[in-house]
Amino acid sequence: MYDIIIIGAGCAGLTAAIYAVRAGKTALVLECESIGGQISYSPKVENYPSIKEISGMEFSDNLFTQAIGLGADFELEHVEKIIDRGDDTFDVVTDTTTRQCKRVIIASGTKHRHLGIDTEEEYAGRGVSYCTICDGAFYRDRICAIVGGGSSALQGAELLSGICEKVYLIHRRTDFRGEAALAKRLETKANVEFMLPYTVSEIGGEKTVSYCILENRETGEKKRLEVDGVFISVGQVPQNEIFADLVELDEYGYIKAGEDCRTSHPGIFAAGDCRTKAVRQLTTAAADGSVAATAAVAEI
Ligand SMILES: Cc1cc2nc3c(=O)[nH]c(=O)nc-3n(C[C@H](O)[C@H](O)[C@H](O)COP(=O)(O)OP(=O)(O)OC[C@H]3O[C@@H](n4cnc5c(N)ncnc54)[C@H](O)[C@@H]3O)c2cc1C
């Protein structure tokens, strides 16, 4: 039986693993996609204290290597359910097997939000992408649009501007939610054109994307852009439905847990972007990982 099972190998989950094993407990991290979580999709991280600049992939690799090096176990499995066994232990059921543990830390993060327009799913992988760092290179010297106004979209636009002939940055407001410094940098790029305040109403093409239709939010005017790719970067949504029978979720689907990372269910903790909080960043995910693991360790 593991002392602690951690669901998710993002910044929160891997930090929790580091704190758990360093406290002398056994810890297993379960991850259903790839190590590092969301940050591995970021081309550049510039706001993590003490690291001036690092790629998201390198940040993830370092964190993973550190956690495993200290003794945490890792399995690539999708967690499907947590069962309270009623004796102060839990079953964590995955797509492969069921394991027992004394405490559970949910660090399931968030996933990409979709725009929700009809053809979005149809063209996914055929010109519609949610990840500039994964797919940007396919669009060398091509014309692309990126949709969104947060820091992720701005970072994505900056990455694409170094690859593509032209980049349209489409945002539904006239100001950006993302970091002002990033927006300012983009203003200086000759191949980046801001399309504000527009929404995307249609994405189309023959076999792959060749155009998108925009609608001006103030005037209703429609505009057709000839593009080879549309990158969608409109935020994240939680993926906590599978835990809803045990822990309380808020109206947006985030796990209700405060700064102590305790959920409504004794013995189950929530860390990182998956829980209710104001700031979803690496710093706060790492903080949660340490808080949740320390609290879990104290109960074992
Ligand atoms: C493009 C982009 C750029 C960003 N740039 C920055 C930045 O520059 N600086 C910054 O501080 N923050 C940045 N962020 C935000 C930062 O990445 C997140 O705040 C942070 O990654 C949250 O970590 P987490 O561990 O809570 O969740 P996540 O990173 O989302 O990790 C959760 C993990 O859990 C896994 N998982 C989910 N459900 C299950 C399940 N049922 N079974 C098994 N595994 C599961 C997921 O696959 C995922 O790997 C960026 C985010 C994005 C998307």
The ligand as an ORCA input file, in Angstrom:
! r2SCAN-3c Opt
* xyz 0 1
  C       0.303     27.513    -22.750
  C       0.448     27.778    -21.270
  C       1.440     28.626    -20.829
  C       1.605     28.880    -19.462
  N       2.619     29.692    -19.079
  C       2.848     29.888    -17.751
  C       3.963     30.684    -17.316
  O       4.730     31.219    -18.131
  N       4.143     30.816    -15.974
  C       3.320     30.233    -15.043
  O       3.562     30.376    -13.849
  N       2.260     29.484    -15.447
  C       2.003     29.302    -16.766
  N       0.926     28.542    -17.160
  C       0.040     27.981    -16.118
  C       0.689     26.740    -15.490
  O       1.069     25.851    -16.530
  C      -0.283     26.060    -14.543
  O      -0.682     26.958    -13.550
  C       0.349     24.829    -13.886
  O       0.841     23.956    -14.874
  C      -0.644     24.110    -13.006
  O      -0.055     22.934    -12.552
  P      -0.952     21.728    -12.024
  O       0.005     20.673    -11.609
  O      -1.950     22.224    -11.070
  O      -1.829     21.237    -13.275
  P      -1.435     20.712    -14.731
  O      -0.181     21.313    -15.208
  O      -2.669     20.903    -15.540
  O      -1.183     19.149    -14.520
  C      -2.238     18.278    -14.221
  C      -1.884     16.903    -14.748
  O      -2.854     15.967    -14.288
  C      -3.100     15.022    -15.303
  N      -4.407     14.405    -15.068
  C      -5.627     15.030    -15.101
  N      -6.601     14.148    -14.839
  C      -5.976     12.948    -14.653
  C      -6.467     11.635    -14.368
  N      -7.781     11.386    -14.218
  N      -5.580     10.619    -14.249
  C      -4.232     10.857    -14.396
  N      -3.719     12.078    -14.669
  C      -4.588     13.101    -14.780
  C      -3.052     15.864    -16.568
  O      -2.820     15.058    -17.713
  C      -1.893     16.821    -16.267
  O      -0.668     16.321    -16.736
  C       0.734     28.283    -18.512
  C      -0.292     27.437    -18.967
  C      -0.436     27.178    -20.323
  C      -1.532     26.264    -20.797
*
